């Protein structure tokens, strides 16, 4: 009888352990299911950065706008860039190679479980192409990463060091693109460069329309003024599902020691005035991005940020996703 009771207790323990193991396996399976369900099934866009070329904090800035970011790294903002991810193929593309390229590449490869296939450049200002240096032999030593560039941008890279070394060593492979000529990336995924007026000292400037089977996103991080563009911003908003546009400066008094005519951008107050008549649905498409370090929109609790939201517009956020 004693032996039987010991056996019964042992069997009971084994049974309980099996139940526990099964429960743990169910939880793990459910966790993987939830993780998979969080990711879109089709192509999507992720915001890799929202700041102007110098990021936040800005080199040499000790003003209030950067003080918090120097003291609290979690308040730092990466330079404006988008990632385009195709979960089916496991491939991804990046718009612009910024000074924050290492962190942004890691976000694409690790957080979004994809392999970088190529980089689409907008223009030759430092926050938009200098991250290419990480592809060279001093760092990654990459092999023939596609870099999509307009004609002047292509010539700039191939005729000037150190960028031409990337071409000569086969670290990058320049893929020519043209204004309003669509490039197919994957099934149900297309890129269309759209030229915009900007300070084109070294190259022309483009934004991009990224299209999927259901939705499209228009991305214009840099433009001089909406009135200088041959296209109509209101019309373009109506044609796209999401619109991420130049929000460099909130107003014209942010940099008192600079002639703002030398760095023309549509102030956010100007853009909101131009677009104030749009419907609530149309306004909700619009997200301001490429914020200068001086821009009060970096602080979501600032009166200026609240005014943007109260007027029906949005402020782009790092890691924000848009399904196409």
SULZI-V110274 format. One record per residue. N is the residue number from 1. PHI is phi in degrees with one decimal (* if undefined). D_CENTER is the distance of its C-alpha to the mean C-alpha in Angstrom with 1 decimal. Layout:
N:PHI:D_CENTER + N:PHI:D_CENTER
//
This chain:
1:*:71.7 + 2:-64.2:69.9 + 3:-60.1:68.3 + 4:-61.2:67.2 + 5:-66.9:65.6 + 6:-64.9:63.7 + 7:-61.0:62.5 + 8:-61.7:61.4 + 9:-65.0:59.4 + 10:-64.5:57.8 + 11:-61.8:56.9 + 12:-64.8:55.5 + 13:-64.4:53.2 + 14:-61.3:52.0 + 15:-62.0:51.4 + 16:-64.3:49.4 + 17:-64.4:47.4 + 18:-62.4:46.6 + 19:-60.8:45.5 + 20:-64.0:43.2 + 21:-62.4:41.7 + 22:-60.3:41.2 + 23:-63.6:39.6 + 24:-63.5:37.1 + 25:-63.2:36.3 + 26:-62.3:35.7 + 27:-62.8:33.4 + 28:-63.0:31.4 + 29:-60.7:31.3 + 30:-63.6:30.2 + 31:-64.6:27.5 + 32:-62.9:26.2 + 33:-62.7:26.5 + 34:-64.5:24.5 + 35:-61.4:21.7 + 36:-67.3:21.7 + 37:-71.6:21.9 + 38:-71.6:18.8 + 39:-90.3:16.8 + 40:-62.4:16.7 + 41:-78.4:19.2 + 42:-107.6:17.5 + 43:-58.4:14.2 + 44:-148.6:11.2 + 45:-114.3:7.5 + 46:-123.4:5.5 + 47:-80.5:3.1 + 48:-95.1:3.5 + 49:-173.1:5.1 + 50:-129.2:7.1 + 51:-91.1:10.1 + 52:-66.1:12.1 + 53:-45.7:13.0 + 54:-87.8:15.3 + 55:69.8:13.3 + 56:-137.5:15.3 + 57:-75.9:18.2 + 58:-94.2:19.0 + 59:-54.8:21.5 + 60:80.6:25.0 + 61:-94.0:24.2 + 62:-119.8:26.6 + 63:-77.5:26.4 + 64:-56.0:25.8 + 65:-61.5:22.1 + 66:-112.0:21.5 + 67:-55.3:24.5 + 68:-63.9:23.1 + 69:-70.3:20.1 + 70:-66.3:22.6 + 71:-82.2:24.8 + 72:-128.8:22.3 + 73:-54.8:19.5 + 74:-66.5:18.0 + 75:-88.9:17.3 + 76:-63.6:15.2 + 77:-124.2:11.7 + 78:-77.1:9.4 + 79:-70.2:8.6 + 80:-55.5:5.9 + 81:-165.7:3.5 + 82:-121.0:2.2 + 83:-110.8:5.1 + 84:-113.6:8.3 + 85:-119.4:11.0 + 86:-113.4:14.7 + 87:-62.0:16.8 + 88:-65.5:20.0 + 89:-89.2:19.8 + 90:76.4:17.7 + 91:-101.7:15.6 + 92:-143.8:11.9 + 93:-134.2:10.3 + 94:-125.4:7.6 + 95:-97.1:7.0 + 96:76.4:8.7 + 97:-109.6:10.5 + 98:-90.8:10.3 + 99:-60.9:13.1 + 100:-96.8:11.2 + 101:-53.3:11.1 + 102:-57.9:13.5 + 103:-67.6:11.8 + 104:-71.7:8.5 + 105:-64.8:10.9 + 106:-61.5:12.9 + 107:-60.3:10.5 + 108:-68.0:10.2 + 109:-76.7:13.9 + 110:-92.2:15.4 + 111:-67.1:13.6 + 112:-110.6:12.8 + 113:46.0:15.9 + 114:-141.1:14.9 + 115:-109.0:15.9 + 116:-68.9:13.8 + 117:-100.9:15.6 + 118:-173.0:14.1 + 119:-130.2:11.9 + 120:-100.8:11.7 + 121:-95.1:12.4 + 122:-94.0:12.6 + 123:-172.6:15.4 + 124:-102.4:17.4 + 125:-96.1:16.7 + 126:-58.3:16.3 + 127:-77.8:12.8 + 128:-117.4:11.6 + 129:-140.5:13.9 + 130:-68.3:15.9 + 131:-65.1:14.0 + 132:-58.6:16.0 + 133:-60.1:18.9 + 134:-71.6:18.0 + 135:-83.9:18.8 + 136:-75.8:22.3 + 137:-69.9:25.5 + 138:-71.3:25.3 + 139:-125.9:22.5 + 140:-82.3:21.3 + 141:57.5:23.7 + 142:-67.3:21.6 + 143:-119.5:23.4 + 144:54.4:22.4 + 145:-68.7:18.6 + 146:-66.7:18.0 + 147:-120.3:16.5 + 148:-89.4:16.4 + 149:-145.6:17.6 + 150:-69.8:19.8 + 151:-55.0:23.5 + 152:-67.2:23.5 + 153:-64.0:20.4 + 154:-61.8:22.1 + 155:-65.1:25.3 + 156:-60.0:23.7 + 157:-71.2:22.4 + 158:-82.3:25.7 + 159:-108.9:28.1 + 160:-131.1:26.8 + 161:-82.4:26.9 + 162:-86.3:25.4 + 163:-67.1:22.9 + 164:-65.7:25.8 + 165:-66.3:26.7 + 166:-61.1:23.6 + 167:-72.1:24.9 + 168:-64.6:28.5 + 169:-88.2:28.0 + 170:75.6:25.9 + 171:-70.1:22.8 + 172:-127.5:20.8 + 173:-124.2:22.0 + 174:-74.4:21.1 + 175:-110.4:20.7 + 176:-67.3:21.8 + 177:-127.6:20.2 + 178:-132.2:21.8 + 179:-55.7:21.1 + 180:64.8:21.0 + 181:-105.1:21.8 + 182:-73.3:19.9 + 183:-114.1:18.9 + 184:-84.5:19.4 + 185:-103.8:17.2 + 186:-158.2:19.0 + 187:-60.9:21.2 + 188:61.6:19.8 + 189:-148.6:16.6 + 190:-136.0:16.5 + 191:-121.7:14.6 + 192:-128.3:16.3 + 193:-74.0:15.9 + 194:-130.7:17.3 + 195:-71.9:18.9 + 196:-133.2:18.9 + 197:-74.7:21.2 + 198:-158.1:20.1 + 199:-73.9:21.8 + 200:-96.9:22.2 + 201:-64.2:24.2 + 202:-117.2:23.2 + 203:-157.3:21.3 + 204:-72.8:20.5 + 205:-123.8:17.2 + 206:-130.1:15.3 + 207:-105.0:12.7 + 208:-138.9:12.1 + 209:-105.1:13.4 + 210:-107.2:12.2 + 211:-121.5:15.2 + 212:-114.7:16.6 + 213:-72.5:20.2 + 214:-118.1:20.0 + 215:-137.5:17.0 + 216:-138.0:14.8 + 217:-127.3:11.8 + 218:-100.6:12.2 + 219:-122.7:9.5 + 220:-131.6:11.5 + 221:-76.8:10.2 + 222:-137.0:13.7 + 223:-158.1:17.1 + 224:-70.1:20.6 + 225:-147.9:22.0 + 226:-61.1:21.9 + 227:-68.8:25.6 + 228:-86.2:25.2 + 229:-84.1:23.1 + 230:-69.9:25.3 + 231:-97.2:23.4 + 232:-103.9:23.6 + 233:-63.0:20.6 + 234:-64.5:22.6 + 235:-63.0:23.4 + 236:-67.3:19.8 + 237:-62.3:18.9 + 238:-66.8:21.8 + 239:-91.4:20.8 + 240:-126.0:17.3 + 241:-80.5:16.4 + 242:-137.0:13.3 + 243:-136.9:12.6 + 244:-109.2:9.8 + 245:-126.3:12.0 + 246:-52.9:13.1 + 247:-125.0:14.2 + 248:-48.8:15.1 + 249:-118.6:18.5 + 250:-72.7:20.0 + 251:-148.6:23.5 + 252:-85.3:25.5 + 253:-110.1:27.1 + 254:-76.6:24.3 + 255:-122.8:25.4 + 256:-64.0:29.2 + 257:-96.4:30.1 + 258:-120.2:28.1 + 259:-79.6:29.0 + 260:-64.3:26.0 + 261:-69.0:27.2 + 262:-80.5:26.2 + 263:-130.3:22.5 + 264:-70.2:22.3 + 265:-145.2:19.5 + 266:-73.6:20.1 + 267:-57.7:20.7 + 268:-59.2:19.4 + 269:-62.8:23.0 + 270:-67.8:23.7 + 271:-62.5:21.0 + 272:-64.2:22.3 + 273:-67.6:25.7 + 274:-66.4:25.0 + 275:-104.8:23.4 + 276:-63.6:25.7 + 277:-81.3:27.9 + 278:-67.2:25.4 + 279:-68.4:26.0 + 280:-59.4:24.5 + 281:-63.7:22.7 + 282:-67.3:21.3 + 283:-61.9:20.2 + 284:-66.2:18.4 + 285:-71.7:16.0 + 286:-91.1:14.8 + 287:-128.8:12.0 + 288:-82.4:12.2 + 289:-142.4:9.3 + 290:66.1:9.9 + 291:-82.7:12.8 + 292:-63.0:15.5 + 293:-58.9:17.1 + 294:-80.7:20.0 + 295:-72.3:18.3 + 296:-66.1:20.0 + 297:-68.1:17.2 + 298:-62.4:15.9 + 299:-97.2:18.9 + 300:-63.0:18.7 + 301:-97.7:22.6 + 302:-69.6:23.2 + 303:-56.8:25.3 + 304:-67.9:22.7 + 305:-63.8:20.0 + 306:-64.7:22.7 + 307:-67.6:23.8 + 308:-62.3:20.4 + 309:-67.4:20.6 + 310:-65.5:24.3 + 311:-87.4:23.9 + 312:94.7:21.8 + 313:-100.0:18.3 + 314:-126.6:15.2 + 315:-117.3:12.9 + 316:-60.8:9.2 + 317:-124.7:9.0 + 318:-58.3:7.3 + 319:75.0:7.8 + 320:-65.9:8.4 + 321:-120.4:9.1 + 322:-131.3:10.5 + 323:-84.2:13.3 + 324:-96.0:14.5
//
